[in-house]
């Protein structure tokens, strides 16, 4: 199908056009599409996902879409699979981890590079998704559900598969 052959930059342009025409559409991406490109693919299935990783130009189109509001939110797209399942590229299921690494990856790619502020990243990863899904979240006050996360902007860490809690 032509939909599967379409590059990300073309999809971002279509969504931008639809929004300009007043159509009620939303758009999300995942941190791995903001950090990785097809050049990062390996022989194993570690980075096999759907949609697949694309070019640097596609990655840049997503960032531009985030900046101009075409991309409404950044979601984890968490799809964990065991190392054994991902070992053979041809037979590996699509998907990538994301639950434990999504914020750090997006922070590194967007905030540390000056593309977004921390507040803007939180808007894209938490506030806006809750608004679009009609979830009452983000209020801090007496009688409210404690809906907070603590962030240490100065802590650097390396992903260690042995310390992740998911199966991948």
TAZIWO-V825802 format. One record per residue. OMEGA is omega in degrees with one decimal (999 if undefined). Layout:
omega: (OMEGA	OMEGA)
//
This chain:
omega: (179.1	179.3	-178.6	178.8	-177.2	177.1	-178.8	-178.0	177.2	178.4	177.6	178.7	178.3	179.3	177.6	179.7	179.8	178.3	178.9	177.8	177.5	178.1	-178.7	179.6	174.0	-177.5	174.4	172.1	179.6	-178.0	-177.3	176.7	177.7	-175.7	-172.3	172.7	178.5	177.9	-179.6	-179.8	178.9	179.7	175.0	-176.6	-176.4	-176.4	175.6	-177.5	179.2	2.6	-178.4	172.6	-177.0	-174.9	174.7	177.9	176.9	176.6	-179.9	177.8	176.3	178.9	177.0	177.4	175.2	-177.0	-177.4	176.3	176.8	176.3	-174.7	-172.9	175.5	-177.5	-175.5	-173.4	-175.6	178.3	-174.6	174.6	-179.2	175.6	178.7	179.3	-175.6	-172.8	-176.4	-174.3	-176.0	-176.2	-177.9	174.9	176.6	174.2	-176.8	174.6	178.8	-173.7	-175.4	-174.2	-170.9	-177.6	-178.8	179.7	179.7	178.1	-179.5	-176.0	-171.5	-177.2	-178.6	178.7	178.3	179.2	178.9	169.0	176.8	179.0	178.9	177.8	177.9	176.2	-177.1	-175.3	-174.4	-172.7	-176.7	176.1	179.0	178.1	-176.8	-179.6	179.3	179.1	176.0	-176.9	173.1	179.5	175.3	-179.8	-179.9	177.9	179.2	173.5	179.4	-174.3	-175.5	172.1	177.2	-176.6	172.5	-176.6	-175.6	179.7	174.9	178.7	178.5	179.4	178.5	-178.0	-179.9	-178.0	177.2	-176.9	-179.1	-177.2	179.8	999)
//
